[in-house]
Amino acid sequence: MPDRHRDPTVTARPSQEVKGAVTDSLAAHGWTVAEAVIAALAWIVADPAKALTHLTAHRPPPKKTGRPKKRDSQSPT
């Protein structure tokens, strides 16, 4: 079991649809989301070529970084 004081947190934000579906699917097999994420990370460390080959089809698109651009219509002046 990871120690929250010693082990760093990894933040990910899946959509509500994905999180709900995966929570139900994993629960049916006796797993939690945290257990599955930790197991997936351990798999990547143990066999990165095979793990990443399997995960590539499910890789999310890159997220935009930085602040959104200001729109002229939002400016009161």
Rosetta silent file (secondary structure, phi, psi, omega in degrees, C-alpha in Angstrom):
SEQUENCE: MPDRHRDPTVTARPSQEVKGAVTDSLAAHGWTVAEAVIAALAWIVADPAKALTHLTAHRPPPKKTGRPKKRDSQSPT
SCORE:     score description
SCORE:     0.000 S_00000001
   1 L     0.000  127.790  179.427    0.000    0.000    0.000 S_00000001
   2 L   -63.653  146.740  176.989    1.492    3.387   -0.980 S_00000001
   3 L   -96.712  118.025 -174.729    2.334    5.787    1.830 S_00000001
   4 L   -65.055  -18.587  178.706    0.743    9.177    1.133 S_00000001
   5 L   -87.406  -25.844 -176.002    3.553   10.948    2.979 S_00000001
   6 L  -102.911  -34.650 -174.525    6.383    9.205    1.144 S_00000001
   7 L   -98.477  131.764 -178.023    4.943    8.431   -2.297 S_00000001
   8 L   -69.555  152.197  177.280    4.073   11.270   -4.704 S_00000001
   9 L   -84.995  145.390  173.059    0.553   11.769   -5.997 S_00000001
  10 L  -116.407  126.652 -177.562   -0.256   11.453   -9.688 S_00000001
  11 L  -103.099  128.765  174.794   -3.190   13.535  -10.857 S_00000001
  12 L  -140.827  144.045 -178.638   -5.403   12.416  -13.726 S_00000001
  13 L  -125.006   86.555  175.792   -8.908   13.581  -14.608 S_00000001
  14 L   -72.683  158.885  177.001  -10.878   11.057  -16.638 S_00000001
  15 L   -64.168  158.683  178.404  -14.300   12.054  -17.922 S_00000001
  16 H   -58.048  -38.454 -178.811  -17.275   11.218  -15.704 S_00000001
  17 H   -63.225  -46.530 -179.308  -18.395    8.613  -18.246 S_00000001
  18 H   -66.120  -45.705 -177.973  -15.035    6.824  -18.218 S_00000001
  19 H   -62.296  -43.115  178.991  -14.661    7.016  -14.438 S_00000001
  20 H   -63.721  -44.424 -178.677  -18.161    5.669  -13.819 S_00000001
  21 H   -66.916  -42.809 -177.861  -17.769    2.837  -16.306 S_00000001
  22 H   -70.640  -36.148  178.185  -14.320    1.826  -15.085 S_00000001
  23 H   -61.000  -46.015  178.761  -15.369    1.964  -11.434 S_00000001
  24 H   -64.788  -44.702 -179.025  -18.257   -0.412  -12.130 S_00000001
  25 H   -63.109  -44.626 -179.673  -16.159   -2.726  -14.322 S_00000001
  26 H   -68.030  -40.276 -179.973  -13.339   -2.950  -11.806 S_00000001
  27 H   -60.482  -35.780  178.659  -15.690   -3.433   -8.849 S_00000001
  28 H   -63.758  -20.411  179.538  -17.212   -6.428  -10.632 S_00000001
  29 L  -108.915    8.274  177.155  -13.737   -7.977  -10.557 S_00000001
  30 L    79.977   21.698 -179.529  -12.876   -6.931   -7.002 S_00000001
  31 L  -113.447  155.784  169.258  -10.549   -4.059   -7.973 S_00000001
  32 L  -105.374  165.561  177.900  -10.543   -0.342   -7.174 S_00000001
  33 H   -62.090  -43.610 -179.739   -9.502    2.381   -9.608 S_00000001
  34 H   -60.281  -43.870  178.455   -6.419    3.139   -7.501 S_00000001
  35 H   -61.121  -41.619 -179.087   -5.355   -0.529   -7.511 S_00000001
  36 H   -66.894  -41.276  179.499   -5.765   -0.710  -11.299 S_00000001
  37 H   -64.481  -45.282  179.911   -3.777    2.487  -11.892 S_00000001
  38 H   -64.385  -40.469  177.570   -0.942    1.315   -9.628 S_00000001
  39 H   -64.347  -41.071  179.021   -0.935   -2.116  -11.301 S_00000001
  40 H   -63.811  -41.158  178.226   -0.847   -0.491  -14.760 S_00000001
  41 H   -64.551  -40.857  177.824    2.102    1.690  -13.746 S_00000001
  42 H   -64.416  -38.017  177.480    3.940   -1.359  -12.384 S_00000001
  43 H   -62.616  -42.945  179.572    3.237   -3.209  -15.669 S_00000001
  44 H   -61.803  -41.721  177.992    4.716   -0.312  -17.662 S_00000001
  45 H   -64.336  -42.837 -176.335    7.863   -0.416  -15.521 S_00000001
  46 H   -70.815  -37.853 -176.282    8.155   -4.209  -15.853 S_00000001
  47 L  -149.558   72.813 -173.523    7.528   -4.411  -19.620 S_00000001
  48 H   -59.246  -40.140 -178.012    7.224   -0.957  -21.215 S_00000001
  49 H   -61.307  -48.794 -178.401    7.231   -2.119  -24.846 S_00000001
  50 H   -68.759  -45.523 -177.520    4.370   -4.585  -24.378 S_00000001
  51 H   -61.858  -47.738 -177.483    2.366   -2.395  -21.979 S_00000001
  52 H   -68.965  -30.264  174.681    2.578    0.725  -24.136 S_00000001
  53 H   -62.201  -43.039  179.179    1.713   -1.257  -27.267 S_00000001
  54 H   -71.289  -33.852 -175.626   -1.517   -2.370  -25.582 S_00000001
  55 H   -83.336  -18.176 -175.044   -2.271    1.070  -24.134 S_00000001
  56 H   -55.021  -39.875 -178.951   -1.654    3.092  -27.317 S_00000001
  57 H   -65.390  -18.420 -176.453   -5.185    2.533  -28.632 S_00000001
  58 H  -110.340    7.064 -177.948   -6.574    4.063  -25.431 S_00000001
  59 L   -67.505  129.088 -179.940   -4.208    7.016  -25.115 S_00000001
  60 L   -74.173  157.326  177.515   -6.142   10.249  -24.607 S_00000001
  61 L   -66.667  154.378  179.205   -5.506   13.244  -26.866 S_00000001
  62 L   -63.713  144.975  177.712   -3.057   15.831  -25.518 S_00000001
  63 L   -91.040  148.433  175.829   -4.585   18.543  -23.361 S_00000001
  64 L   -68.403  142.552  178.496   -4.060   22.218  -24.084 S_00000001
  65 L  -111.175  160.898  178.457   -1.678   23.897  -21.668 S_00000001
  66 L    86.715  179.387 -179.622   -1.628   27.443  -20.372 S_00000001
  67 L   -81.971  148.539  176.335   -4.388   29.917  -19.820 S_00000001
  68 L   -66.993  150.593  178.060   -7.168   30.347  -22.368 S_00000001
  69 L   -69.097  143.638  176.957   -6.909   33.384  -24.609 S_00000001
  70 L   -72.842  142.198  177.019   -9.017   36.369  -23.623 S_00000001
  71 L   -99.030  141.397  179.322  -11.928   37.113  -25.916 S_00000001
  72 H   -63.169  -32.114 -177.290  -12.634   40.693  -26.961 S_00000001
  73 H   -69.116  -18.024  179.925  -16.365   40.166  -26.350 S_00000001
  74 H   -83.394  -15.961 -176.674  -15.710   39.519  -22.643 S_00000001
  75 L   -81.656  125.989 -178.454  -14.082   42.923  -22.165 S_00000001
  76 L   -73.474  -16.179 -178.998  -16.530   45.597  -20.902 S_00000001
  77 L  -110.863    0.000    0.000  -14.497   48.429  -22.439 S_00000001
